[in-house]
Amino acid sequence: MTSNHLDHTAAPAAGDTRRTGRAASHGKTILIGEHAVVHGAPALVLPVLDAVVVATVTPVEPDPARVDRGPDTDPATGHLLESAVHTGPLDTAPAAVLPTVTAVTATLRHFGVTDRRFHVRVDSDVPTARGMGSSAAVAAAVTAAVADALGETLDADAHHELIQECERIAHGRPSGLDARGVVADAPVWFEGGRVEPVALGARCTFVVADTGVPGHTREAVASVRDRLERDPVAVRATVDAIGELARAARTALERGDAQALGASMDAAHGLLADLDVSSTDLDRLVTAARGAGALGAKLTGGGRGGCVLALATDDDHADRIAAALRGAGAAATWTTTIGDRA
């Protein structure tokens, strides 16, 4: 289930302190199951292979002429970060990049390394606060790149645990859904803590569109929980219906039935709107995608902002849907193909 986006650049042998490490991960969306998964229903997670995070980790060698005057005079005695959020020493990084700091320090701790210092560069196409797994994707790339710089490779379980350690800094109690999605190259079935890849009966092409408005996941999750407490019968029925749509979508993926998959997506958006987690911006983009002939379209993620997901018939159709979405105000679009990408 590990994505080929987690690649590594050929480098000198393990133990060579000049080795530069490199790794990449990608974004994710929820195909069907958002909000319902919080209440025990299953969810389908979709990798967004074309929204990429690349981490490059380069050794930093201390300057002997400066280090003798004390560690405070030598910037090479600490790790350095270069990213869109912060450029400078890791120990002065703002709270927003603490998960990235954790990715470096936790990976070094995992391998028992205490005497190495790195320059960490992060280049990310995954927007933050859009339900695309930005923090998990950065953690996945940085942890793998640090391991690569050490001449090591993380197995899947160790990699997941390191990403989750970073995600706990970012989100408190992560489900693991993002951590799985950003390293997968096929849809992932997530149910009750059990995770498994989903077999594909045919190639599928999706368009992800960013409303340009940050999602409000915590607010939306709290609102659904409050509604469930006030009207348990009706809201539980909606949650269960979303779970059934996730099951139907999995079956459609396995059979290669794009029409059935699109119908499940459309129905899921309606149920999420019933839970009051959609928004004017999201509904406008869903309408635009359907107007461009999308087989299905829905919000993806926590809602009340964030992104829309649309299913296309092929690459050319995806281009037309993406153009329609940008014409309707989308701040950015990505096309992701799962299955045979040839």
C-alpha positions as CSV (number, residue, x, y, z in Angstrom):
1,M,0.0,0.0,0.0
2,T,3.1,2.2,-0.1
3,S,3.0,4.8,-2.8
4,N,5.8,4.9,-5.4
5,H,5.8,8.7,-4.6
6,L,7.8,7.8,-1.6
7,D,10.9,7.4,-3.8
8,H,14.5,7.9,-2.8
9,T,17.3,9.4,-4.8
10,A,20.3,7.2,-5.3
11,A,23.0,8.3,-2.8
12,P,26.2,7.2,-1.2
13,A,26.3,4.1,1.0
14,A,24.8,4.1,4.5
15,G,27.0,5.8,7.1
16,D,28.3,8.5,4.6
17,T,27.6,11.8,6.4
18,R,27.5,13.6,3.0
19,R,24.5,11.7,1.9
20,T,21.5,13.8,0.8
21,G,18.1,12.2,1.5
22,R,15.0,12.7,-0.6
23,A,11.5,11.4,-0.4
24,A,8.0,12.5,-1.6
25,S,4.4,11.9,-0.5
26,H,1.1,13.2,-1.7
27,G,-2.2,14.6,-0.6
28,K,-5.4,12.6,0.1
29,T,-9.1,13.2,0.1
30,I,-12.1,11.2,1.5
31,L,-14.0,9.6,-1.4
32,I,-17.0,8.8,0.9
33,G,-17.4,8.6,4.6
34,E,-16.4,12.0,6.1
35,H,-18.2,12.7,9.4
36,A,-19.8,9.3,9.4
37,V,-16.4,7.7,10.1
38,V,-16.2,9.7,13.3
39,H,-19.2,7.7,14.5
40,G,-18.1,4.3,13.5
41,A,-19.1,4.1,9.9
42,P,-16.5,3.1,7.2
43,A,-14.7,5.5,4.9
44,L,-12.9,5.3,1.6
45,V,-9.8,7.4,1.4
46,L,-8.5,8.5,-2.0
47,P,-4.8,9.4,-2.7
48,V,-4.3,12.6,-4.6
49,L,-1.1,11.5,-6.4
50,D,-0.7,14.8,-8.3
51,A,-0.6,17.0,-5.2
52,V,3.0,16.3,-4.1
53,V,5.2,17.0,-1.1
54,V,9.0,16.7,-1.7
55,A,11.4,16.7,1.3
56,T,15.2,17.1,0.7
57,V,17.5,16.6,3.6
58,T,21.1,17.7,3.3
59,P,23.8,17.2,6.0
60,V,25.0,20.4,7.7
61,E,28.7,20.3,8.8
62,P,29.8,22.5,11.7
63,D,32.3,25.2,10.9
64,P,35.4,24.4,13.1
65,A,36.4,28.0,13.2
66,R,33.1,29.0,14.8
67,V,32.1,26.0,16.8
68,D,35.0,26.5,19.3
69,R,33.3,29.7,20.4
70,G,30.2,27.9,21.6
71,P,27.1,26.4,20.0
72,D,25.2,29.7,19.9
73,T,27.7,31.1,17.4
74,D,27.4,28.3,14.9
75,P,24.1,27.9,13.0
76,A,25.3,24.5,11.8
77,T,24.9,23.0,15.3
78,G,21.2,22.8,14.9
79,H,18.8,21.7,12.2
80,L,17.7,24.2,9.6
81,L,14.3,24.3,7.8
82,E,13.4,25.8,4.5
83,S,9.7,25.9,3.8
84,A,6.9,28.2,2.8
85,V,5.9,28.5,6.5
86,H,9.4,29.0,8.1
87,T,13.0,29.3,6.9
88,G,15.6,29.2,9.6
89,P,16.7,27.2,12.6
90,L,14.2,24.5,13.7
91,D,14.5,25.5,17.3
92,T,13.0,29.0,16.5
93,A,10.3,27.6,14.2
94,P,6.7,28.7,14.9
95,A,4.1,26.4,16.3
96,A,2.7,25.8,12.9
97,V,5.7,23.7,11.9
98,L,6.1,21.8,15.1
99,P,4.9,18.6,13.4
100,T,7.8,19.1,10.9
101,V,10.3,19.6,13.7
102,T,8.9,16.4,15.2
103,A,9.3,14.5,11.9
104,V,13.1,15.3,12.1
105,T,13.7,14.7,15.7
106,A,11.5,11.6,16.0
107,T,13.1,9.9,13.0
108,L,16.6,10.5,14.4
109,R,15.5,9.1,17.8
110,H,14.0,6.1,16.0
111,F,17.5,5.3,14.6
112,G,19.3,6.3,17.8
113,V,21.2,9.1,16.1
114,T,22.2,12.1,18.2
115,D,25.1,13.7,16.4
116,R,23.8,14.6,12.9
117,R,22.4,18.0,11.8
118,F,20.5,18.6,8.7
119,H,19.1,21.3,6.4
120,V,15.5,20.2,5.6
121,R,13.7,21.6,2.6
122,V,10.0,21.1,2.1
123,D,8.3,21.8,-1.2
124,S,4.6,21.2,-1.0
125,D,1.7,21.4,-3.5
126,V,-0.8,20.3,-0.8
127,P,-2.7,23.3,0.7
128,T,-3.2,23.5,4.4
129,A,-6.6,23.4,6.1
130,R,-8.3,21.9,3.0
131,G,-8.9,18.4,4.1
132,M,-6.1,17.1,1.9
133,G,-3.8,15.8,4.6
134,S,-1.1,18.5,4.4
135,S,0.5,17.9,7.8
136,A,0.5,14.1,7.3
137,A,2.0,14.4,3.8
138,V,4.8,16.7,5.1
139,A,5.5,14.3,7.9
140,A,5.5,11.3,5.6
141,A,8.0,13.0,3.2
142,V,10.3,14.4,5.9
143,T,10.5,11.2,8.0
144,A,11.4,9.1,4.9
145,A,13.9,11.7,3.7
146,V,15.7,11.9,7.1
147,A,15.9,8.1,7.1
148,D,17.2,8.2,3.5
149,A,19.9,10.7,4.6
150,L,21.0,8.3,7.3
151,G,21.2,5.5,4.7
152,E,18.2,3.8,6.3
153,T,14.7,2.7,5.1
154,L,11.6,2.8,7.3
155,D,9.3,-0.2,7.1
156,A,5.6,0.6,6.7
157,D,4.7,0.1,10.3
158,A,7.5,2.3,11.6
159,H,6.8,4.9,9.0
160,H,3.1,5.0,10.0
161,E,4.0,5.4,13.7
162,L,6.3,8.3,13.0
163,I,3.7,10.1,10.9
164,Q,1.2,9.5,13.6
165,E,3.6,11.0,16.2
166,C,3.7,14.2,14.1
167,E,-0.1,14.1,13.6
168,R,-0.6,14.0,17.3
169,I,1.3,17.3,17.5
170,A,-0.9,18.7,14.7
171,H,-4.3,17.3,15.6
172,G,-4.3,15.8,19.1
173,R,-6.0,12.4,18.5
174,P,-5.6,11.5,14.8
175,S,-7.5,8.6,13.5
176,G,-4.7,7.4,11.2
177,L,-6.8,8.0,8.1
178,D,-4.6,10.8,6.8
179,A,-1.4,9.0,7.7
180,R,-2.5,6.0,5.6
181,G,-3.9,8.0,2.7
182,V,-0.7,10.1,2.0
183,V,1.4,7.0,1.4
184,A,-1.1,4.9,-0.5
185,D,-1.3,4.6,-4.3
186,A,-4.8,3.1,-4.3
187,P,-8.0,3.8,-2.4
188,V,-7.9,2.7,1.2
189,W,-10.8,1.2,3.2
190,F,-10.9,2.5,6.8
191,E,-13.2,0.9,9.3
192,G,-13.0,0.6,13.0
193,G,-9.2,1.0,12.9
194,R,-8.8,-1.7,10.3
195,V,-7.2,-0.5,7.1
196,E,-6.9,-2.3,3.7
197,P,-6.3,-1.3,0.1
198,V,-9.2,-1.5,-2.3
199,A,-8.8,-3.4,-5.6
200,L,-9.8,-1.5,-8.7
201,G,-11.8,-2.9,-11.6
202,A,-10.9,0.0,-13.9
203,R,-8.9,3.2,-14.2
204,C,-10.6,6.2,-12.4
205,T,-9.9,9.9,-12.9
206,F,-10.9,12.5,-10.3
207,V,-10.6,16.2,-10.1
208,V,-10.1,17.9,-6.7
209,A,-11.0,21.6,-6.5
210,D,-10.1,24.0,-3.7
211,T,-12.7,26.5,-2.8
212,G,-9.9,28.8,-1.5
213,V,-11.7,28.8,1.9
214,P,-10.1,27.0,4.8
215,G,-12.2,24.1,6.0
216,H,-13.6,24.2,9.6
217,T,-13.3,20.5,10.5
218,R,-13.4,20.8,14.3
219,E,-16.4,23.1,14.1
220,A,-18.2,20.8,11.7
221,V,-17.5,17.7,13.7
222,A,-18.7,19.4,16.9
223,S,-21.9,20.5,15.1
224,V,-22.6,16.9,13.9
225,R,-22.0,15.5,17.3
226,D,-24.4,18.1,18.8
227,R,-27.0,17.3,16.2
228,L,-26.6,13.6,17.0
229,E,-27.2,14.2,20.7
230,R,-30.3,16.3,20.0
231,D,-31.8,14.1,17.4
232,P,-30.2,10.7,17.6
233,V,-32.6,8.8,15.5
234,A,-32.5,11.0,12.4
235,V,-28.8,11.8,12.5
236,R,-27.9,8.2,13.2
237,A,-29.9,7.2,10.1
238,T,-27.9,9.8,8.0
239,V,-24.6,8.6,9.4
240,D,-25.5,5.0,8.6
241,A,-26.7,5.9,5.1
242,I,-23.3,7.5,4.4
243,G,-21.6,4.3,5.6
244,E,-23.8,2.3,3.2
245,L,-22.8,4.7,0.4
246,A,-19.1,4.0,1.3
247,R,-19.8,0.3,0.9
248,A,-21.6,0.8,-2.4
249,A,-18.7,3.0,-3.6
250,R,-16.2,0.3,-2.7
251,T,-18.2,-2.3,-4.7
252,A,-18.4,0.1,-7.6
253,L,-14.6,0.7,-7.5
254,E,-13.9,-3.1,-7.4
255,R,-16.3,-3.7,-10.4
256,G,-15.1,-0.7,-12.3
257,D,-18.6,0.8,-12.4
258,A,-18.0,4.5,-12.7
259,Q,-21.7,5.4,-13.1
260,A,-22.5,3.7,-9.8
261,L,-19.6,5.3,-8.1
262,G,-20.7,8.7,-9.3
263,A,-24.2,8.1,-8.1
264,S,-22.9,7.3,-4.6
265,M,-20.8,10.5,-4.6
266,D,-23.8,12.6,-5.5
267,A,-26.0,11.0,-2.8
268,A,-23.2,11.4,-0.2
269,H,-23.1,15.1,-0.9
270,G,-26.8,15.4,-0.3
271,L,-26.5,13.7,3.0
272,L,-23.6,15.8,4.1
273,A,-25.6,18.9,3.2
274,D,-28.4,17.5,5.4
275,L,-25.8,17.4,8.2
276,D,-25.1,21.1,7.6
277,V,-21.4,20.7,6.8
278,S,-21.6,21.9,3.2
279,S,-21.4,25.6,2.3
280,T,-22.3,28.0,-0.5
281,D,-18.8,27.8,-2.0
282,L,-18.8,24.0,-1.9
283,D,-22.3,23.7,-3.4
284,R,-21.3,26.2,-6.2
285,L,-18.4,24.0,-7.2
286,V,-20.4,20.8,-7.0
287,T,-23.0,22.4,-9.3
288,A,-20.2,23.5,-11.7
289,A,-18.7,20.0,-11.8
290,R,-22.0,18.4,-12.5
291,G,-22.7,21.0,-15.2
292,A,-19.5,19.9,-16.9
293,G,-20.8,16.4,-17.0
294,A,-19.0,14.9,-13.9
295,L,-20.3,11.4,-13.1
296,G,-20.5,12.5,-9.5
297,A,-19.4,15.4,-7.3
298,K,-19.3,16.1,-3.6
299,L,-17.5,17.9,-0.9
300,T,-14.6,16.1,0.6
301,G,-13.2,16.4,4.1
302,G,-14.6,18.3,7.1
303,G,-16.6,20.7,5.0
304,R,-17.7,24.3,5.6
305,G,-14.8,25.2,3.3
306,G,-12.0,23.1,1.8
307,C,-12.4,21.0,-1.3
308,V,-14.8,19.3,-3.8
309,L,-14.1,16.0,-5.5
310,A,-15.5,15.2,-8.9
311,L,-15.4,12.0,-11.0
312,A,-14.5,12.3,-14.7
313,T,-14.9,9.8,-17.5
314,D,-11.3,10.3,-18.8
315,D,-8.3,12.7,-18.7
316,D,-9.8,15.0,-21.4
317,H,-13.1,15.2,-19.5
318,A,-11.1,15.9,-16.3
319,D,-9.5,18.9,-18.0
320,R,-13.0,20.2,-18.9
321,I,-14.3,19.7,-15.4
322,A,-11.2,21.4,-14.0
323,A,-11.7,24.4,-16.3
324,A,-15.4,24.7,-15.3
325,L,-14.4,24.5,-11.6
326,R,-11.8,27.3,-12.0
327,G,-14.4,29.3,-13.9
328,A,-16.8,28.9,-11.0
329,G,-14.2,30.3,-8.6
330,A,-11.9,27.3,-7.6
331,A,-8.6,28.6,-6.3
332,A,-6.8,25.5,-7.6
333,T,-7.5,22.1,-9.1
334,W,-5.7,18.8,-9.2
335,T,-6.4,15.8,-11.4
336,T,-5.6,12.4,-9.9
337,T,-5.8,9.0,-11.7
338,I,-5.9,5.7,-9.8
339,G,-5.4,2.4,-11.4
340,D,-3.6,2.1,-14.7
341,R,-1.9,5.5,-15.2
342,A,-0.5,4.6,-18.6
